[in-house]
Each structure stands twice: as C-alpha cells, then as structure tokens.
Amino acid sequence: MAHTGIFATSDEILSRAGENYDTTFSEAKINDLAAQSESVINATCRKNYSDTYSALNADVKRLLSSCSAAFCAIYIVSFNMSGFTSRTEAEDIINVQRDSFLRDLSLLRDKKVQDFID
C-alpha cells in the first residue's frame, strides 16, 4: 500500500517513533494517522493547508511535516511499547513528540506567524 499522507512521509513519521517501534504497524494505519493529524492541524489553525499544500513555501511545508510526524509518532509508540527497552524510554519519546507537536501547532495557529509565512 502506498503512503497517502500529505504533510509527512512514512519515513519522517517512523523516524520520530524511534528505532524500537512495532514494525507490524501497517502503512494503512500510518495513512489513517496521517489523515487524522492533517485534520487536527487544519481544524486547529482554521486554515485548510491540505487543499493549498502545493502552493505553500518550503518553510511552511517543513513545519507541517514536523507537526504531523510528531502527532503520528505518539500513536505509533503508544500502540505497542513492548519493543522499547523500557516503558520509560517509550514515554520519553511520546513526551518529546508531544512537546514538538504542541510547539509546531502553536506556531501554525499564531496569526502573526501565518501572516509572516503567507
């Protein structure tokens, strides 16, 4: 199955999940998480980046990629933590990705930043 996400690639998403993620996590599940993350980002920002993605500049695309990949990684790690060396390791990855997601989302939501990047 091909990757259908707009903002982040499968490689970007899986690299955020760390090397010990459950490799049985399918591309279909990654596609579903990517769609969810894109919807959350669009709704939170009250701006549909998905429909205008090709016209966005590289800086905005990278910020969207970072935000979407972090969102997806959180759910991939929490799907099955047994592959990690400890639960603490998995939770640390989740916390780092949550912080990244929230930081990126706050930048995307900020009207001054939106004006600047447009």
C-alpha positions in Angstrom: 0.0 0.0 0.0 1.3 3.5 -0.9 1.6 6.3 1.6 -1.2 8.8 1.2 -0.3 11.4 3.7 0.1 15.0 2.5 2.2 16.7 5.2 4.7 14.0 6.3 6.2 10.9 4.7 6.2 7.4 6.3 9.9 7.7 6.8 9.5 11.1 8.7 6.8 9.6 10.8 8.6 6.4 11.7 11.9 8.1 12.4 10.0 10.1 15.1 8.7 6.9 16.6 12.3 5.7 17.3 14.0 2.5 16.2 12.1 0.2 18.6 8.6 0.9 17.3 6.4 -2.1 16.5 7.3 -3.0 12.9 3.9 -4.7 12.4 2.3 -1.2 12.4 0.9 -1.2 8.8 1.1 1.5 6.2 -2.7 1.6 6.3 -2.6 2.6 9.9 0.1 5.2 9.2 -2.1 6.6 6.4 -5.1 6.8 8.9 -2.9 8.6 11.5 -1.6 11.0 8.8 -5.1 11.9 7.7 -6.1 12.4 11.4 -3.1 14.6 12.0 -3.8 16.7 9.0 -7.4 17.2 10.0 -6.4 18.2 13.5 -3.9 20.7 12.2 -6.3 22.2 9.7 -9.1 22.5 12.2 -7.0 23.9 14.9 -5.4 26.5 12.6 -8.8 27.2 10.9 -6.9 27.1 7.7 -7.0 24.2 5.2 -3.3 23.6 4.5 -4.2 20.3 2.8 -6.0 21.9 -0.1 -3.3 24.6 -0.7 -0.3 22.4 0.1 1.4 22.6 -3.3 1.3 26.4 -3.2 2.9 26.7 0.2 6.6 27.6 0.6 9.2 25.2 1.9 9.3 26.6 5.4 5.6 26.0 5.9 5.7 22.5 4.5 8.6 21.6 6.8 6.6 22.9 9.8 3.5 21.0 8.8 5.7 17.9 8.3 7.2 18.2 11.7 3.8 18.7 13.4 2.1 15.8 11.5 5.0 13.4 12.1 5.1 14.1 15.8 1.4 13.5 16.1 1.6 10.2 14.3 4.7 9.0 16.2 2.9 9.5 19.5 0.2 7.0 18.5 2.7 4.5 16.9 4.7 4.4 20.1 1.7 4.1 22.3 0.2 1.3 20.1 2.7 -1.2 21.4 5.5 -0.3 23.9 6.9 -3.8 24.3 9.7 -3.3 21.8 11.3 -0.5 23.7 14.0 -1.1 26.3 11.7 0.2 29.0 8.3 1.8 29.4 10.2 5.0 30.4 12.0 5.0 27.1 8.7 4.9 25.2 7.1 7.5 27.4 10.1 9.8 26.9 9.7 9.5 23.1 6.0 10.3 23.5 6.7 13.3 25.7 9.3 14.7 23.2 6.9 14.2 20.3 4.1 15.8 22.2 6.2 18.8 23.0 7.2 19.1 19.4 3.6 18.7 18.2 2.3 21.4 20.6 5.2 23.8 19.7 4.7 23.4 16.0 0.9 23.7 16.3 1.2 26.9 18.3 3.4 28.4 15.6 0.9 27.4 12.9 -2.0 28.8 14.9 -0.4 32.1 15.6 -2.0 34.7 13.2 1.2 36.8 13.1 3.2 33.7 12.1 0.5 32.9 9.5 0.8 36.4 8.1 4.6 36.1 8.0 4.7 32.7 6.3 2.0 33.7 3.7 
